[in-house]
Amino acid sequence: MVMKETKDLEIFLNGKKVIVKNIEKTRIFGKFKGLMFNKKNNSKALLFENSKSQGIHSFFVFFDFLCVWLDKDNDVIDFRIVKPFNPYVKTDRYFDKILEIPKNSFYKETIDMFSKL
């Protein structure tokens, strides 16, 4: 079994550094699958690079997740909680990366930080 590489990612939310732990950088096929068919408590946050102006959907994602759009310097451009089976989610702002963070106990602290805004 091939283990996928995970890392921590520094992002900047209103000038404040936030470290999101255990991020999995997606590869070619991972970009198509995303969080689909994953179990909520076992899901890792996913980083999609080179995703300029693409929308996402949450078909076959059975839990809420936080979608964060980032610029090239990892500054937060936009974010929102995405509900299951949403046909189309996008931001109108220019971005370079998308970070999908499952709304589970591992990422609770990060989700709560965004929820307070």
C-alpha positions in Angstrom: 0.0 0.0 0.0 1.3 3.4 -0.9 1.2 6.0 1.8 0.2 9.5 0.7 2.4 12.3 1.8 0.9 14.7 4.3 2.3 18.0 5.6 1.3 21.0 7.7 0.4 24.2 5.9 0.7 27.8 7.1 -2.1 30.0 5.9 -2.9 33.6 6.7 -6.3 34.6 7.8 -6.7 38.4 8.3 -3.0 38.7 8.8 -2.9 35.9 11.5 -0.9 32.8 10.8 -2.9 29.6 11.1 -1.3 26.2 10.8 -3.5 23.5 9.4 -2.1 20.1 10.2 -2.1 16.9 8.2 -2.8 18.3 4.7 -2.8 15.9 1.8 -1.6 17.4 -1.4 -3.7 16.1 -4.3 -2.3 14.5 -7.4 -4.0 14.2 -10.8 -6.7 11.7 -9.9 -7.1 13.1 -6.4 -8.3 16.3 -8.0 -11.3 14.4 -9.4 -12.1 12.5 -6.3 -11.5 15.1 -3.6 -13.5 14.2 -0.4 -16.1 12.1 -2.3 -16.9 8.7 -0.7 -14.6 9.4 2.3 -15.7 8.8 5.9 -16.0 12.0 7.9 -13.7 11.0 10.8 -11.0 9.4 8.7 -10.8 12.3 6.1 -7.7 14.5 5.8 -7.7 18.1 4.6 -6.9 18.3 0.9 -4.9 20.9 -1.0 -5.6 21.5 -4.7 -3.0 23.6 -6.4 -3.3 25.2 -9.8 -7.0 25.3 -9.4 -7.6 28.8 -10.8 -11.2 29.8 -11.3 -12.6 26.3 -11.0 -15.8 25.6 -9.1 -16.2 22.6 -6.9 -19.2 20.3 -6.0 -19.9 18.1 -3.0 -21.7 15.3 -4.7 -21.1 12.0 -2.7 -19.5 13.9 0.1 -21.6 12.9 3.1 -20.4 15.6 5.6 -19.9 19.3 5.8 -16.4 20.7 5.0 -14.7 24.1 5.0 -13.6 25.2 1.6 -10.8 27.8 1.7 -9.6 29.7 -1.4 -5.9 30.8 -1.2 -3.7 33.0 -3.2 -0.1 32.1 -4.1 1.2 33.3 -0.7 -1.4 31.2 1.2 -3.5 34.3 2.2 -7.2 33.4 2.6 -9.1 34.9 -0.3 -12.5 33.5 0.6 -14.0 30.6 2.6 -17.3 28.9 3.3 -18.8 25.8 4.8 -20.0 23.4 2.0 -22.9 21.1 2.7 -23.2 17.6 1.2 -24.5 17.2 -2.4 -24.1 20.9 -3.3 -24.0 21.0 -7.1 -21.7 24.1 -7.5 -19.6 26.2 -5.2 -17.1 28.9 -6.3 -15.8 32.2 -5.4 -15.8 35.3 -7.6 -12.3 36.2 -6.5 -9.1 35.2 -8.2 -7.2 32.4 -6.4 -4.4 29.9 -6.8 -5.3 27.0 -4.4 -8.2 25.4 -2.8 -8.1 23.8 0.6 -10.9 21.4 1.7 -11.0 20.8 5.4 -13.4 18.1 6.7 -15.6 19.3 9.5 -14.5 16.5 11.9 -12.9 16.4 15.4 -9.3 16.5 14.1 -9.8 19.9 12.4 -12.3 21.3 15.0 -10.0 24.0 16.2 -9.3 25.2 12.7 -13.0 25.1 11.7 -13.9 27.0 14.9 -11.4 29.7 14.0 -13.1 30.4 10.7 -16.6 30.1 12.2 -15.9 33.1 14.5 -15.5 35.4 11.5 
